[in-house]
Amino acid sequence: MVYELTQPRRILLMYITRVSGHRTATIAIEKAIKTLDPTAEVMSINGFGYTYPILEKVVNRAYMGIIKRTPKVWDYLYDNPDVLKRTQKLKNFLHKTSHEKLSILFEQFQPDTVVCTQAFPCGMVADYKLAQRQPLTIMGVLTDYAPHSFWLHEGVDYYIVPSEDARWKFLLKGVDEQRIKLFGIPIHANFSVSKDKADIAKKIGIDLQFPTILIMGGGQGLGPIKEVVNALAGVKTPLQLVVVAGVNQRLIRWLKRFSLPSDKRMKIYEYVDNVDEFMEVATLIITKPGGMTTSECLAKGLPMVIINPLPGQEMRNTDFLLQNGIAIRIDKTSDMAEEIELLLRNPRKLDDMRQAALAHGRPHAGLDIARLILKSPTDQPMSPDANLAAL
């Protein structure tokens, strides 16, 4: 389906942080828009970095410091009504003082729709829209499985949510049901396509006769990956480990020095652009439960093992996965070998987890969001066949 309009549509996509799930989601949305309407003009921008470049650096450093050193502090801050109330004046100040830069951006690009994959730029643009009486359509696209109150703003026209539970939470917060669209988290179209496992195994250099455990720590390579790899060395079943370490150079150096038993092999990657293929051949994944990674796993029907989820959004994503039988959680790396051994020896359990993942997967979220952006005749999600045809 291709959209033909008299005037090219102009869509502004806003995220925060260059290496983040928020940006990955905007890339998926942009590609989906271009698939449906090649004439559409799309601009993608770091909304926080554009309006407050110095403050963005300070906030990013503070966030990473809290997550690494005092994660319980972040758990207290995350979606805390008291914190929301106390920071309201600061948020209003930042929104108001961003108007000048937003005016320049909007005058130059003249978007008719603004899509935000993070709450701060969403609220900022929504405030600008109301203050300046701009005829903008604003969409907030959640990239985690639990909404928080920082998303709420009367200037937002649509909220794109990943799950029924998230939809209900927005309803309970007073958002009109017509403004909530259960489309999912936008991911690359490759995750909606099944590929030949034998071809992938040959390319990666793994043997499909043995279980393959994919280990990922997000773009930053966070989490106890060293401890996980060390623990998996003690699993009795022969294994293949595929570790994606992101930009964590210290971790990569350690992995290259680590020696596994002779019945186990390990492939180490810094960054890959074919995660869908790794997930296609993996038996299970041990990972941080970030929203994007979780959405990709669901699309691929990949059982998940979560260890030490970060407070805040990761903890809430973990709750969603556990409640729906998609993942297991291991709190101590000392229990890792035994738990993984039990899981690998229980193919029925693994299959139940795969089916649960597939049941909650929404691999065509990007196209569904793009259709809403382009104002298609109906705002109902496409059928899988129609989505594949569009690709």
N, C-alpha and C positions, 0 to 999 in steps of 0.2 A: 504494500500500500504506500503510495507516494502522495504527499499533500501538495496541492497546487493553490497558491494564494497570489492575489494581485500584487501585494507588497511582501518582500521577504520578511520573515519573522526575525526579531532580534531578541535573543535570550542571553541573559547574564547569569553565569553560574558562579557561586561564591562558596569558598571553603576556607579553612585555616590550616596552616602548617604544610610545608611542601611535601614532606614524607609523612603521609597520614592516610587513614582510611577515608577521611572526608574528601581529600583530593582524588583518591581512586574512584570514589563514587561519582564525582563530577565528570571524570573522564568517561565512565560508563554511560552516563546520561548524555554527554555530548555525542558520543558515537551512535547512540540510539536515535537521537534527534536527526543526525546526518543521514542515518539509514532511511528514516521515514520522509525527511524533507531535505534533500541535498542543497536547496537554495537558502536554507535558514542560516542566519549569521549568529554565531555563538562566540561569546567571550567568557573565558574562565579566569578568575582572579582570586588571589588570597585576600579576602575581605578584611581581615584583621591587619595583615601586613601592609595593605594599601592605605588604610586610614590611620593606623598607629604603629609604624614600623619599629620604633624603639620599644614601645610597651610590649609588642608581640614577643620580642626577644627576651625581655625581662620575665614575662609570664611563662614562656616556654621553659626557661631555665628553672624558674620556681617550681613549675609543675613536675619536671623531671626530677628535681631534687627531692620533692615531697614523696613522689612515687617510689624512688629508690631508697630513701632514708627513713621516712616516717609515713608509710602508707595509711596508717590509721587516721592521720590528720585529713587525708583526702577522703576517706570514708565518712568522716564527720562533715566535711564541707559539701560533699556531693548531694545535691537535691535536698538540702537541709532548709526547711521553711524559715528558720530563724536567720540563717545566712542570707537567704534570698531577700528577706525583709531589710536586713541591715545594709545590704549592698545595693538596694534599690536606687538610692540617690546617686551613687557612683555610676551605676548602669545608665541612669537617665542622663547624667553629665556626659558620659562617653557617647551616648546616642546623639545628643544635641550637638556636641562639638565635632561630630563626624559629618554633619550635613554639608559643610563647605566642600569637602573633598568629594562627597557623593554627588553633589550638584555638578561638579566638573566632569566626573565620570559619566553621569547620566546624560548630560548635554552633549558629550562627545559620541557616546555609543547609542543613546536613545533606546534602551531596551523596553519591550512591552511586557516581558516576564522576567522575574528574578527568582532563581532557584538556589536555595541555601542548604548545604549539607552539614551545617553546624549552627548551633543556637545563637551565638553572638552576632554574626552578620545577619542572621534572619531577623532578630529583634531590631538591629540597627537600621536595616533597610525598611522594615515595617514602620518604625518611628518616623523615618524620613518621608515615607509615603503619606502618612496621615498629616504630618506637619506641613508638607508642601502640596498636599492634595493632588498627588500624582496618580494618574490612571494606570497603576501597575498591578499585575497579578503576581503575588508572592507565594512561593511554595517552600515549605520546610520539609526536608527529606531526612528522616532519622537514620542514623547509621549504627544504632545499637537497639537492643530488644526491649529496653525499658525507657519510656519517655521521662523527662524531668521538667520541672516547672519553668526553667529558663527559656524553654521553647515558646511559652504562652505569650501571645501578643495579638491584640485585636486587628492589627493590620495584615495578618497572615491569612491568605485565602484558603490554602489547602495544607494539610499535614499528610505526608506519605509515611505510613507506619509499616513495620515488618511482620507484625503478628496480631492475632485477635486480642491477646492480652494487652498489648500496647494500645490498640484501638479503644478498648474498654477503659483504660486508665485515662485517656484523653477525654472520653465521654464523661467520666466521673469528675474531671477537672472543669467541665462546663463547655467543652468544645462541641459545636453543632455537628451531628453525625454526617451531614452533607459535606463538611469540610475535611473529613477524615477518609483517606483512601488506603485500603489495605493492599498495597502492591508489593511490598518487600523492600529489601536493600538492593540498590542497583549494583550489579557486578558485570564483569566482561561477558560478552555473548558466548565466548568459548565454553563457559561453564554449562551452557544449555545443550551442548553437542557431545554425544558419546564418540569416543575414538577407539581405535583398535589397540587393545592392551599389549599385544605382542609387539607391535611396532614401537610403542612407547618404551617398553621394557628394553628393547634392543638399543634404542637411542640413548637411554639413560645408563644402561649397563647393569640391569638387575635381572634376577632369575625369578620368574613368576611361580616357581615351585615352592619358594620360601616366603614367609610373611614379610611384608615391607612396612616398616613403621616410619611415617613422615613426622619430622620434628620441626616446628616453626615457632619463632618468637617475635613475629611481626617485623616491620621494617627496621626497628631498632635492635632486633635480636635480644629482646628482654626475656626475663624468666630464668629459672634454674636449669638451663640447657646442659651445662656441664654435669650437674648432679644427675640429670635424667639419663644422659649418655652413659655415665659411669654406672648407674643402677642397672641399665639395660644389658650391660656386659655380663650381669649375673643371671639373666634369663636362661633357662635350660634349653629352650627351643632355639634352633638355628634362626638367625634373623638377618635382615638387611635394614640398615638405618640410612635414611636420607634426611640430612640436616640442612635447613635453609636459615642461615645466621644473620641475614640482613647486613647492616652497616657496622656490626659489632666486630671490629678487627681483633680485639683482644680474645674474643671467643673463637674466632676463626683460627688464630694461631694455636690456641690450646687444642682445638679439635684435630688439627693436623699433626700434633705431637702425640695425641692419645692412641694407645695401642689396645685393640679389641682382641678377644679370644679368636682362635682360628675358625670357629663355626659362625662367625659374624663378620659382616662387611659394612663399611660406611662410605657414603658419598656426601661430600661437603660442598655447599653452594653459598655464595654471598647474596646474590639476588638473582631471581629467575623471572622470566616473563611468560612462562608456561606452567604456572602453578596448577592449572586445570589438568594437565597431563600427569603431574606428580600425584594429584588426588585421584585420578582415574585408576592408577595401579596400586595405590596404597591400601593396605589392609585396615589401618587405623591411623589416626593422627594424634600426636601429643602437642598441644599448642596453647597459647594464650587465647582466651575466648573473645577476641576483638570482634566487633560487629561484622566487618567485611570478611574476615577469615571464617567466621561462623556461617555467614550467608553462603559463602563458596562451598563449605563442607556440606551444608544442607542440599545445595543444588546437585552435588556429586554423590549424595547418599553415603558420606564418609563418617563412620563412627568416631567419636571424639573422646579423648582423655584429657581432662583439665587438671592442672596442678598449680597450686598457689595463685589463684586468680587475684588480680589487683582489686583493691576496694573500689567502690563506685560502679562504673558501667560494666566492668568485667565480671564483678560479682553478680550483678543482676542478669547479665547474659548467661552466666553459669546456672543461675536459678531456672531460667527458661529452658536450658538444655537438659537439666536433670529432671525437671517436672515432666518433660515430654519424652523421656527415655532415649535421648539422642547421645548422651555422654555419661561418663562416670567421672567422679572427682577423686583424686588422690592427694591427700593433705601432706603426706610425708614421703620424701623420695626413698626413704628406707623401705617403704612398702611397695615401691614401684615394680620390682622384679616379680614379686608374688602376684600382684594384681594383673599385670600384663600377661603373665603365664596363664592365669585362670581364664582371662578373656580370650586368649588365642586358642585355648583348649575347649572353648564353648562356642562353636560355630553358630548355634541357634541364637545365642545372645547377640553375637555380632550381626547376624542377619536382621534380628529385631531392631537393632540400633540403626542399621542401614535404612530399613523401611520407615522408621520414625523420622529419620533425617529427610528422606525424600518427600514424606507427607507434608513437611513444613517448609520445604524448599520452594523458592520463587525465582527461578533462573531468568525469567523474562521481565523482571521488575523494571529494568532500564527502558524497555520498549513501552511498557504500560505507563510509566512516568512521561515518556516522550509524547505519547498519544494525548495525555492530559494537557501537557504544555502546548501542543499544537492544536488543541481544541478540536478533537475529532468528533464525529457525530454522536458518539456514545462514550461515556467515561467508564464503561465497564471493562475489566481486563480482557485482553485477547485470549482466545483459546490457544493451547500450545501449538496446534497446526498453523494457526494464523500468524503467530509470532515467528515460527520457523520460516514461513513463506516470506515474511517481511525481511528476514535476514538474507 
